[in-house]
Amino acid sequence: MTYGRQQNRTARELENATTNAANLIEELEEKVAELETEATRLGEDVESAEEDNRALQDEIDRLVARLGEAA
């Protein structure tokens, strides 16, 4: 293979590698955005569950207090 052909082949390979890398970066950025959205949603779910737990604990405390008064 001549030097010029080798350079052309190397240039094509480099261009393909660059394109592949750019595509992978784009896919990763999309995945990161999806994961950030999911993390936000999960954080909101946790906050909601914590609020529910506090409300349930308050209700349990009230019921225990009423049982103590009745005893």
MMTF fields as JSON, N, C-alpha, C and O atoms, coordinates in Angstrom:
{
  "mmtfVersion": "1.0.0",
  "mmtfProducer": "UNKNOWN",
  "numBonds": 283,
  "numAtoms": 284,
  "numGroups": 71,
  "numChains": 1,
  "numModels": 1,
  "chainsPerModel": [1],
  "groupsPerChain": [71],
  "chainIdList": ["A"],
  "bondAtomList": [4, 2, 8, 6, 12, 10, 16, 14, 20, 18, 24, 22, 28, 26, 32, 30, 36, 34, 40, 38, 44, 42, 48, 46, 52, 50, 56, 54, 60, 58, 64, 62, 68, 66, 72, 70, 76, 74, 80, 78, 84, 82, 88, 86, 92, 90, 96, 94, 100, 98, 104, 102, 108, 106, 112, 110, 116, 114, 120, 118, 124, 122, 128, 126, 132, 130, 136, 134, 140, 138, 144, 142, 148, 146, 152, 150, 156, 154, 160, 158, 164, 162, 168, 166, 172, 170, 176, 174, 180, 178, 184, 182, 188, 186, 192, 190, 196, 194, 200, 198, 204, 202, 208, 206, 212, 210, 216, 214, 220, 218, 224, 222, 228, 226, 232, 230, 236, 234, 240, 238, 244, 242, 248, 246, 252, 250, 256, 254, 260, 258, 264, 262, 268, 266, 272, 270, 276, 274, 280, 278],
  "bondOrderList": [1, 1, 1, 1, 1, 1, 1, 1, 1, 1, 1, 1, 1, 1, 1, 1, 1, 1, 1, 1, 1, 1, 1, 1, 1, 1, 1, 1, 1, 1, 1, 1, 1, 1, 1, 1, 1, 1, 1, 1, 1, 1, 1, 1, 1, 1, 1, 1, 1, 1, 1, 1, 1, 1, 1, 1, 1, 1, 1, 1, 1, 1, 1, 1, 1, 1, 1, 1, 1, 1],
  "groupList": [{"groupName": "MET", "atomNameList": ["N", "CA", "C", "O"], "elementList": ["N", "C", "C", "O"], "formalChargeList": [0, 0, 0, 0], "bondAtomList": [1, 0, 2, 1, 3, 2], "bondOrderList": [1, 1, 2], "singleLetterCode": "M", "chemCompType": "L-PEPTIDE LINKING"}, {"groupName": "THR", "atomNameList": ["N", "CA", "C", "O"], "elementList": ["N", "C", "C", "O"], "formalChargeList": [0, 0, 0, 0], "bondAtomList": [1, 0, 2, 1, 3, 2], "bondOrderList": [1, 1, 2], "singleLetterCode": "T", "chemCompType": "L-PEPTIDE LINKING"}, {"groupName": "TYR", "atomNameList": ["N", "CA", "C", "O"], "elementList": ["N", "C", "C", "O"], "formalChargeList": [0, 0, 0, 0], "bondAtomList": [1, 0, 2, 1, 3, 2], "bondOrderList": [1, 1, 2], "singleLetterCode": "Y", "chemCompType": "L-PEPTIDE LINKING"}, {"groupName": "GLY", "atomNameList": ["N", "CA", "C", "O"], "elementList": ["N", "C", "C", "O"], "formalChargeList": [0, 0, 0, 0], "bondAtomList": [1, 0, 2, 1, 3, 2], "bondOrderList": [1, 1, 2], "singleLetterCode": "G", "chemCompType": "PEPTIDE LINKING"}, {"groupName": "ARG", "atomNameList": ["N", "CA", "C", "O"], "elementList": ["N", "C", "C", "O"], "formalChargeList": [0, 0, 0, 0], "bondAtomList": [1, 0, 2, 1, 3, 2], "bondOrderList": [1, 1, 2], "singleLetterCode": "R", "chemCompType": "L-PEPTIDE LINKING"}, {"groupName": "GLN", "atomNameList": ["N", "CA", "C", "O"], "elementList": ["N", "C", "C", "O"], "formalChargeList": [0, 0, 0, 0], "bondAtomList": [1, 0, 2, 1, 3, 2], "bondOrderList": [1, 1, 2], "singleLetterCode": "Q", "chemCompType": "L-PEPTIDE LINKING"}, {"groupName": "ASN", "atomNameList": ["N", "CA", "C", "O"], "elementList": ["N", "C", "C", "O"], "formalChargeList": [0, 0, 0, 0], "bondAtomList": [1, 0, 2, 1, 3, 2], "bondOrderList": [1, 1, 2], "singleLetterCode": "N", "chemCompType": "L-PEPTIDE LINKING"}, {"groupName": "ALA", "atomNameList": ["N", "CA", "C", "O"], "elementList": ["N", "C", "C", "O"], "formalChargeList": [0, 0, 0, 0], "bondAtomList": [1, 0, 2, 1, 3, 2], "bondOrderList": [1, 1, 2], "singleLetterCode": "A", "chemCompType": "L-PEPTIDE LINKING"}, {"groupName": "GLU", "atomNameList": ["N", "CA", "C", "O"], "elementList": ["N", "C", "C", "O"], "formalChargeList": [0, 0, 0, 0], "bondAtomList": [1, 0, 2, 1, 3, 2], "bondOrderList": [1, 1, 2], "singleLetterCode": "E", "chemCompType": "L-PEPTIDE LINKING"}, {"groupName": "LEU", "atomNameList": ["N", "CA", "C", "O"], "elementList": ["N", "C", "C", "O"], "formalChargeList": [0, 0, 0, 0], "bondAtomList": [1, 0, 2, 1, 3, 2], "bondOrderList": [1, 1, 2], "singleLetterCode": "L", "chemCompType": "L-PEPTIDE LINKING"}, {"groupName": "ILE", "atomNameList": ["N", "CA", "C", "O"], "elementList": ["N", "C", "C", "O"], "formalChargeList": [0, 0, 0, 0], "bondAtomList": [1, 0, 2, 1, 3, 2], "bondOrderList": [1, 1, 2], "singleLetterCode": "I", "chemCompType": "L-PEPTIDE LINKING"}, {"groupName": "LYS", "atomNameList": ["N", "CA", "C", "O"], "elementList": ["N", "C", "C", "O"], "formalChargeList": [0, 0, 0, 0], "bondAtomList": [1, 0, 2, 1, 3, 2], "bondOrderList": [1, 1, 2], "singleLetterCode": "K", "chemCompType": "L-PEPTIDE LINKING"}, {"groupName": "VAL", "atomNameList": ["N", "CA", "C", "O"], "elementList": ["N", "C", "C", "O"], "formalChargeList": [0, 0, 0, 0], "bondAtomList": [1, 0, 2, 1, 3, 2], "bondOrderList": [1, 1, 2], "singleLetterCode": "V", "chemCompType": "L-PEPTIDE LINKING"}, {"groupName": "ASP", "atomNameList": ["N", "CA", "C", "O"], "elementList": ["N", "C", "C", "O"], "formalChargeList": [0, 0, 0, 0], "bondAtomList": [1, 0, 2, 1, 3, 2], "bondOrderList": [1, 1, 2], "singleLetterCode": "D", "chemCompType": "L-PEPTIDE LINKING"}, {"groupName": "SER", "atomNameList": ["N", "CA", "C", "O"], "elementList": ["N", "C", "C", "O"], "formalChargeList": [0, 0, 0, 0], "bondAtomList": [1, 0, 2, 1, 3, 2], "bondOrderList": [1, 1, 2], "singleLetterCode": "S", "chemCompType": "L-PEPTIDE LINKING"}],
  "groupTypeList": [0, 1, 2, 3, 4, 5, 5, 6, 4, 1, 7, 4, 8, 9, 8, 6, 7, 1, 1, 6, 7, 7, 6, 9, 10, 8, 8, 9, 8, 8, 11, 12, 7, 8, 9, 8, 1, 8, 7, 1, 4, 9, 3, 8, 13, 12, 8, 14, 7, 8, 8, 13, 6, 4, 7, 9, 5, 13, 8, 10, 13, 4, 9, 12, 7, 4, 9, 3, 8, 7, 7],
  "groupIdList": [1, 2, 3, 4, 5, 6, 7, 8, 9, 10, 11, 12, 13, 14, 15, 16, 17, 18, 19, 20, 21, 22, 23, 24, 25, 26, 27, 28, 29, 30, 31, 32, 33, 34, 35, 36, 37, 38, 39, 40, 41, 42, 43, 44, 45, 46, 47, 48, 49, 50, 51, 52, 53, 54, 55, 56, 57, 58, 59, 60, 61, 62, 63, 64, 65, 66, 67, 68, 69, 70, 71],
  "secStructList": [7, 7, 2, 2, 2, 2, 2, 2, 2, 2, 2, 2, 2, 2, 2, 2, 2, 2, 2, 2, 2, 2, 2, 2, 2, 2, 2, 2, 2, 2, 2, 2, 2, 2, 2, 2, 2, 2, 2, 2, 2, 2, 2, 2, 2, 2, 2, 2, 2, 2, 2, 2, 2, 2, 2, 2, 2, 2, 2, 2, 2, 2, 2, 2, 2, 2, 2, 2, 2, 2, 7],
  "xCoordList": [0.856, 0.0, 0.897, 1.893, 0.523, 1.339, 1.057, 0.054, 1.985, 1.875, 0.597, -0.057, 0.224, -0.99, -2.253, -3.169, -2.293, -3.458, -3.558, -4.647, -2.433, -2.423, -2.928, -3.671, -2.522, -3.001, -4.51, -5.214, -5.009, -6.456, -7.216, -8.252, -6.683, -7.316, -7.302, -8.309, -6.18, -6.069, -7.022, -7.637, -7.143, -8.055, -9.501, -10.271, -9.878, -11.244, -11.498, -12.558, -10.529, -10.677, -10.815, -11.622, -10.027, -10.104, -11.457, -12.053, -11.939, -13.248, -14.352, -15.253, -14.279, -15.264, -15.199, -16.23, -14.004, -13.847, -14.392, -15.023, -14.147, -14.651, -16.176, -16.814, -16.752, -18.214, -18.796, -19.786, -18.182, -18.655, -18.567, -19.485, -17.471, -17.308, -18.361, -18.932, -18.621, -19.64, -21.017, -21.796, -21.315, -22.602, -22.712, -23.761, -21.645, -21.652, -21.837, -22.576, -21.168, -21.31, -22.757, -23.311, -23.366, -24.766, -25.682, -26.575, -25.456, -26.259, -26.075, -27.039, -24.836, -24.573, -25.223, -25.747, -25.195, -25.842, -27.344, -27.948, -27.949, -29.376, -29.661, -30.632, -28.808, -29.0, -28.842, -29.605, -27.867, -27.676, -28.924, -29.372, -29.484, -30.706, -31.852, -32.608, -31.982, -33.018, -32.802, -33.75, -31.565, -31.259, -31.484, -31.936, -31.173, -31.426, -32.921, -33.349, -33.712, -35.168, -35.677, -36.514, -35.175, -35.574, -35.156, -35.918, -33.967, -33.504, -34.393, -34.705, -34.795, -35.694, -37.029, -37.565, -37.559, -38.835, -38.726, -39.618, -37.639, -37.448, -37.304, -37.809, -36.616, -36.493, -37.849, -38.12, -38.704, -40.059, -40.854, -41.619, -40.676, -41.355, -40.913, -41.732, -39.624, -39.097, -39.691, -40.112, -39.726, -40.307, -41.766, -42.204, -42.508, -43.915, -44.054, -44.914, -43.218, -43.259, -42.899, -43.497, -41.934, -41.564, -42.72, -42.971, -43.422, -44.594, -45.672, -46.277, -45.906, -46.888, -46.484, -47.328, -45.209, -44.726, -44.918, -45.315, -44.635, -44.838, -46.315, -46.645, -47.194, -48.631, -49.071, -49.847, -48.583, -48.924, -48.374, -49.052, -47.157, -46.572, -47.37, -47.587, -47.807, -48.648, -49.943, -50.389, -50.541, -51.782, -51.537, -52.344, -50.452, -50.101, -49.911, -50.407, -49.195, -48.973, -50.297, -50.479, -51.224, -52.539, -53.302, -53.913, -53.266, -53.969, -53.359, -54.084, -52.049, -51.377, -51.741, -51.984, -51.781, -52.15, -53.586, -53.872, -54.487, -55.882, -55.988, -56.774, -55.207, -55.21, -54.688, -55.2, -53.664, -53.118, -54.13, -54.204, -54.906, -55.936, -57.065, -57.652, -57.365, -58.462, -58.078, -58.95, -56.812, -56.368, -56.469, -56.13],
  "yCoordList": [-1.173, 0.0, 1.23, 1.304, 2.163, 3.368, 4.271, 4.138, 5.195, 6.126, 6.95, 7.161, 7.419, 8.228, 7.45, 7.971, 6.205, 5.365, 5.099, 5.114, 4.861, 4.629, 5.867, 5.756, 7.049, 8.286, 8.418, 8.796, 8.105, 8.18, 7.206, 7.542, 6.007, 4.995, 5.451, 5.341, 5.954, 6.442, 7.608, 7.7, 8.49, 9.632, 9.158, 9.683, 8.171, 7.625, 6.962, 7.145, 6.196, 5.538, 6.562, 6.392, 7.617, 8.674, 9.373, 9.676, 9.627, 10.268, 9.377, 9.859, 8.079, 7.139, 7.089, 7.092, 7.044, 7.006, 8.282, 8.233, 9.412, 10.691, 10.715, 11.153, 10.242, 10.187, 9.258, 9.592, 8.097, 7.147, 7.749, 7.599, 8.423, 9.052, 10.13, 10.23, 10.933, 11.986, 11.374, 11.885, 10.284, 9.606, 9.04, 9.148, 8.444, 7.902, 9.004, 8.836, 10.122, 11.255, 11.733, 12.007, 11.831, 12.263, 11.285, 11.7, 9.991, 8.98, 9.066, 8.958, 9.261, 9.374, 10.612, 10.563, 11.72, 12.941, 12.734, 13.208, 12.026, 11.719, 10.834, 11.051, 9.836, 8.926, 9.681, 9.45, 10.576, 11.381, 12.213, 12.306, 12.815, 13.614, 12.744, 13.16, 11.541, 10.612, 10.255, 10.24, 9.97, 9.6, 10.756, 10.551, 11.967, 13.139, 13.313, 13.625, 13.112, 13.195, 12.128, 12.405, 10.922, 9.819, 10.09, 9.811, 10.624, 10.944, 12.007, 11.926, 12.989, 14.027, 13.414, 13.716, 12.555, 11.898, 11.041, 11.056, 10.298, 9.46, 10.305, 9.938, 11.435, 12.346, 12.854, 12.947, 13.182, 13.623, 12.496, 12.733, 11.269, 10.117, 9.914, 9.617, 10.075, 9.919, 10.981, 10.677, 12.225, 13.298, 12.997, 13.195, 12.524, 12.188, 11.05, 11.101, 10.032, 8.903, 9.349, 8.878, 10.248, 10.757, 11.531, 11.412, 12.32, 13.045, 12.065, 12.241, 11.034, 10.01, 9.324, 9.09, 9.002, 8.348, 9.236, 8.76, 10.541, 11.461, 11.512, 11.501, 11.568, 11.606, 10.32, 10.364, 9.184, 7.911, 7.835, 7.349, 8.311, 8.289, 9.181, 8.821, 10.339, 11.22, 10.516, 10.604, 9.822, 9.095, 7.978, 7.777, 7.259, 6.203, 6.797, 6.255, 7.908, 8.558, 8.968, 8.801, 9.503, 9.888, 8.668, 8.712, 7.584, 6.372, 5.772, 5.313, 5.775, 5.252, 6.108, 5.581, 7.418, 8.315, 8.045, 8.036, 7.826, 7.534, 6.208, 6.079, 5.226, 3.937, 4.096, 3.477, 4.931, 5.181, 5.864, 5.567, 6.772, 7.468, 6.519, 6.641, 5.576, 4.645, 3.568, 2.953, 3.341, 2.251, 2.597, 1.78],
  "zCoordList": [0.0, 0.0, 0.0, 0.72, -0.806, -0.891, 0.293, 0.993, 0.486, 1.61, 1.529, 2.55, 0.343, 0.158, 0.485, 1.122, 0.046, 0.35, 1.847, 2.419, 2.459, 3.913, 4.648, 5.623, 4.178, 4.805, 4.636, 5.573, 3.434, 3.193, 4.09, 4.663, 4.198, 5.051, 6.503, 7.203, 6.948, 8.321, 8.56, 9.622, 7.586, 7.712, 7.808, 8.613, 6.996, 7.057, 8.406, 9.006, 8.875, 10.174, 11.295, 12.208, 11.216, 12.219, 12.156, 13.19, 10.946, 10.789, 11.354, 12.04, 11.064, 11.605, 13.126, 13.8, 13.654, 15.108, 15.748, 16.804, 15.107, 15.62, 15.594, 16.551, 14.494, 14.379, 15.436, 16.087, 15.602, 16.611, 18.011, 18.817, 18.29, 19.603, 19.82, 20.906, 18.802, 18.918, 19.157, 19.962, 18.459, 18.659, 20.067, 20.702, 20.552, 21.913, 22.946, 23.916, 22.74, 23.659, 23.674, 24.738, 22.504, 22.417, 23.155, 23.893, 22.951, 23.638, 25.148, 25.906, 25.579, 27.014, 27.611, 28.724, 26.883, 27.367, 27.51, 28.471, 26.556, 26.644, 27.851, 28.576, 28.06, 29.198, 30.515, 31.453, 30.594, 31.799, 32.069, 33.211, 31.031, 31.194, 31.703, 32.581, 31.154, 31.618, 33.083, 33.867, 33.45, 34.829, 35.789, 36.916, 35.353, 36.196, 36.429, 37.54, 35.379, 35.514, 36.473, 37.333, 36.325, 37.2, 38.644, 39.57, 38.841, 40.194, 40.832, 42.02, 40.058, 40.569, 40.971, 42.038, 40.113, 40.414, 41.669, 42.517, 41.785, 42.964, 44.224, 45.285, 44.105, 45.244, 45.694, 46.891, 44.73, 45.056, 45.705, 46.639, 45.213, 45.81, 47.256, 48.125, 47.508, 48.865, 49.783, 50.899, 49.315, 50.121, 50.452, 51.585, 49.47, 49.682, 50.691, 51.57, 50.566, 51.494, 52.907, 53.875, 53.034, 54.353, 54.978, 56.177, 54.171, 54.676, 55.129, 56.187, 54.325, 54.7, 55.997, 56.863, 56.139, 57.356, 58.574, 59.638, 58.421, 59.549, 59.943, 61.129, 58.954, 59.238, 59.933, 60.888, 59.461, 60.097, 61.519, 62.425, 61.711, 63.052, 63.999, 65.156, 63.514, 64.331, 64.713, 65.857, 63.762, 64.045, 65.048, 65.955, 64.903, 65.865, 67.249, 68.236, 67.324, 68.621, 69.26, 70.466, 68.461, 69.002, 69.508, 70.576, 68.743, 69.159, 70.422, 71.305, 70.509, 71.703, 72.909, 73.995, 72.727, 73.822, 74.269, 75.466, 73.314, 73.672, 74.405, 75.343, 73.988, 74.685, 76.103, 77.036, 76.259, 77.594, 78.489, 79.681, 77.933, 78.709, 79.087, 80.162, 78.202, 78.452, 79.457, 80.071, 79.625, 80.508, 81.951, 82.807]
}
